[in-house]
Amino acid sequence: MPTLDLSLSAADITRAICDIPSVSDDERMLADAIEAAIRPLPHLEVHRDGDTIVARTALGRAQRVVIAGHIDTVPLNGNLPTRDIEVDGEPFIWGRGTVDMKAGTAVQLKLAAELSDPVVDITWIWYDHEEVEASRSGLTRLAATRPDLFEGDFAILGEPSNGQVEGGCNGTLRAVVRTHGRRSHSARAWMGVNAIHAAAPVLARLAAYEPQEIVVDGLAYREGLNAVRVSGGVAGNVIPDLCEVEVNFRFAPSRSAAEAADHVREVFDGFEVEVTDLAQGARPGLDSPIAQDFVRAVGAVPQPKYGWTDVARFSALGVPAVNYGPGDPSLAHHDEERVAVAQIESCERSLRAWLTAG
């Protein structure tokens, strides 16, 4: 089993954990390494649930902060092992997971090991299965088995945010829009009904759709409704009797999950629509005093989070939560995924200063 040395720099820890592949469904090796590095630390109570590791201080502080990060990545595409590169003369670490979100996870591991006397109690959570459907997430499982571990006054997700604070997040919905026809030989197409041709109005509605920009608590969230998969066809000489268009709706946190589903059904009125995945967004969570103190301490100008993140889970429990981590989110899942070493160092300094300030 690979070993982790948490006395190294956060940048070196980033390299180490990225070089332990942990594509969703294959997180065990990294989870084992994290547990082995964290469990001996005397200032932390450690719990494990599947491939999710939770470590908590119990100092009796007046407030508790939950700091979490996922350990899985999307599939590899020849972008491991990591390597050091320069971009415009600045050092970067290149490779899968460097942005989403092992640099943030590395900062958390470094601080968890070293901060034995923070000014707040801290619950550190490193969890599996974030990059797949929400029902499989380690946080979903943990919420069912140990909901007490989510308790806190404020939560920080180490998702990539360019070292800035991103409040809340858009919700996300996936749905399948189906059209039906009747099979026949393609030489006698008039005997059948082509389900792929029947999907043309679905694509036309998507092409004509104008997404909204909705301001929520001072932050402007951009919505989007897009086709992400089209499937249909039986054989090269058969008129297809089924076509499926999978769509993804990213919706502002002012909409409830039910309202988002109703909107998608309204857009595709007259077609069969099956919602297959739905996760509520989260409002910015920046109105609590502890959140405002954090924003001031790191010197950030809050921005909206366009992608869905697990801040929504904490928001649903009444815990204000923000995204804060190194890495350019536009490079998440990218084949040229890379993180600036300076951002890793900056996030570590800022979090350390806030968690230890007297």
SULRAFEN-V724291 format. One record per pair of residues at least 24 apart in sequence whose C-alpha atoms are under 6 Angstrom apart, sorted by the first residue. I is the first residue (numbers start at 1). J is the second residue. D is the distance in Angstrom with one decimal. If there is no record, write none. Layout:
((I & J & D) (I & J & D))
This chain:
((3 & 33 & 5.6) (6 & 110 & 5.6) (10 & 106 & 5.5) (10 & 107 & 5.3) (13 & 106 & 5.5) (14 & 103 & 5.1) (14 & 106 & 5.2) (18 & 97 & 5.9) (19 & 81 & 5.4) (22 & 72 & 5.1) (23 & 72 & 5.3) (23 & 73 & 4.7) (23 & 74 & 5.6) (23 & 75 & 5.5) (24 & 72 & 5.2) (24 & 129 & 5.3) (43 & 116 & 5.7) (51 & 128 & 5.8) (52 & 126 & 5.7) (52 & 127 & 4.1) (52 & 128 & 5.7) (52 & 138 & 6.0) (53 & 125 & 5.9) (53 & 126 & 5.2) (54 & 124 & 5.7) (54 & 125 & 4.5) (55 & 123 & 5.9) (55 & 124 & 5.1) (56 & 122 & 5.8) (56 & 123 & 4.4) (57 & 121 & 5.5) (57 & 122 & 5.6) (61 & 120 & 5.4) (61 & 121 & 5.5) (63 & 120 & 5.4) (64 & 120 & 5.5) (64 & 121 & 4.5) (64 & 122 & 5.5) (64 & 152 & 4.8) (64 & 153 & 5.6) (65 & 122 & 4.9) (65 & 152 & 5.4) (65 & 153 & 5.9) (65 & 154 & 5.0) (65 & 155 & 5.6) (66 & 122 & 5.7) (66 & 123 & 4.6) (66 & 155 & 4.5) (67 & 124 & 5.0) (67 & 155 & 5.7) (67 & 156 & 4.8) (67 & 157 & 6.0) (68 & 124 & 5.7) (68 & 125 & 4.5) (68 & 126 & 5.8) (68 & 157 & 5.1) (69 & 105 & 5.5) (69 & 126 & 5.1) (69 & 157 & 5.9) (69 & 158 & 5.4) (70 & 126 & 5.4) (70 & 127 & 4.7) (70 & 128 & 5.8) (71 & 127 & 5.9) (71 & 128 & 5.7) (72 & 128 & 5.7) (73 & 97 & 5.8) (91 & 341 & 5.9) (92 & 339 & 5.3) (92 & 340 & 4.3) (92 & 341 & 5.4) (93 & 338 & 5.4) (93 & 339 & 5.4) (94 & 337 & 6.0) (94 & 338 & 4.1) (95 & 337 & 5.6) (95 & 338 & 6.0) (98 & 338 & 5.7) (98 & 339 & 5.8) (99 & 327 & 4.8) (99 & 332 & 5.6) (99 & 339 & 5.6) (100 & 332 & 5.3) (101 & 159 & 5.8) (104 & 158 & 4.9) (104 & 325 & 5.1) (104 & 326 & 5.9) (107 & 348 & 5.7) (118 & 355 & 5.5) (118 & 356 & 5.0) (119 & 355 & 5.9) (119 & 356 & 5.4) (153 & 319 & 6.0) (154 & 319 & 5.6) (154 & 320 & 5.2) (154 & 321 & 5.8) (155 & 321 & 4.4) (156 & 321 & 5.6) (156 & 322 & 5.2) (156 & 323 & 5.8) (157 & 323 & 4.7) (158 & 323 & 5.9) (158 & 324 & 5.1) (158 & 325 & 4.5) (159 & 323 & 5.6) (159 & 324 & 6.0) (159 & 325 & 5.2) (160 & 325 & 4.7) (160 & 326 & 5.1) (160 & 327 & 4.7) (160 & 328 & 6.0) (160 & 329 & 5.3) (161 & 324 & 5.7) (161 & 325 & 5.3) (161 & 329 & 6.0) (162 & 326 & 5.2) (162 & 327 & 4.9) (162 & 328 & 4.9) (163 & 325 & 5.2) (163 & 326 & 4.8) (164 & 300 & 5.5) (165 & 300 & 6.0) (165 & 302 & 4.9) (165 & 323 & 5.8) (165 & 324 & 5.1) (166 & 302 & 5.5) (166 & 303 & 4.6) (166 & 304 & 5.1) (166 & 305 & 5.3) (166 & 322 & 5.9) (166 & 323 & 5.0) (167 & 284 & 4.1) (167 & 304 & 5.2) (167 & 322 & 4.9) (168 & 282 & 4.6) (168 & 283 & 4.7) (168 & 284 & 3.8) (168 & 322 & 5.9) (169 & 281 & 5.3) (169 & 282 & 5.1) (169 & 305 & 4.6) (169 & 306 & 5.8) (169 & 308 & 5.3) (170 & 251 & 5.3) (170 & 252 & 4.9) (170 & 253 & 5.4) (170 & 281 & 4.7) (170 & 306 & 5.3) (170 & 307 & 5.7) (170 & 308 & 5.3) (171 & 250 & 5.6) (171 & 251 & 5.1) (171 & 279 & 5.6) (171 & 280 & 4.7) (171 & 281 & 3.6) (171 & 308 & 5.6) (172 & 249 & 5.7) (172 & 250 & 4.6) (172 & 278 & 5.9) (172 & 279 & 5.4) (173 & 248 & 5.6) (173 & 249 & 5.0) (173 & 277 & 5.6) (173 & 278 & 4.4) (174 & 247 & 5.7) (174 & 248 & 4.6) (174 & 275 & 6.0) (174 & 276 & 5.6) (174 & 277 & 5.0) (175 & 246 & 5.7) (175 & 247 & 5.4) (175 & 274 & 5.4) (175 & 275 & 4.1) (175 & 276 & 5.2) (176 & 245 & 5.6) (176 & 246 & 4.4) (176 & 273 & 5.7) (176 & 274 & 5.2) (177 & 244 & 5.7) (177 & 245 & 5.1) (177 & 272 & 5.7) (177 & 273 & 4.6) (178 & 243 & 5.7) (178 & 244 & 4.6) (178 & 272 & 5.3) (179 & 242 & 5.9) (179 & 243 & 5.3) (180 & 241 & 5.4) (180 & 242 & 4.7) (181 & 241 & 4.1) (182 & 241 & 4.6) (183 & 239 & 5.0) (183 & 240 & 5.5) (183 & 241 & 5.2) (184 & 238 & 5.8) (184 & 239 & 5.3) (185 & 238 & 4.9) (186 & 237 & 5.0) (186 & 238 & 5.1) (186 & 239 & 5.4) (194 & 239 & 5.6) (194 & 240 & 5.5) (195 & 240 & 5.7) (195 & 241 & 5.1) (195 & 242 & 5.1) (195 & 243 & 5.4) (196 & 243 & 5.3) (219 & 304 & 5.6) (221 & 252 & 5.6) (223 & 250 & 5.2) (223 & 251 & 4.9) (224 & 249 & 5.7) (224 & 250 & 5.1) (225 & 249 & 4.4) (253 & 281 & 4.6) (253 & 282 & 5.2) (253 & 283 & 5.4) (281 & 312 & 5.4) (282 & 312 & 4.6) (282 & 315 & 5.9) (285 & 320 & 4.5) (285 & 321 & 5.6) (298 & 350 & 5.4))
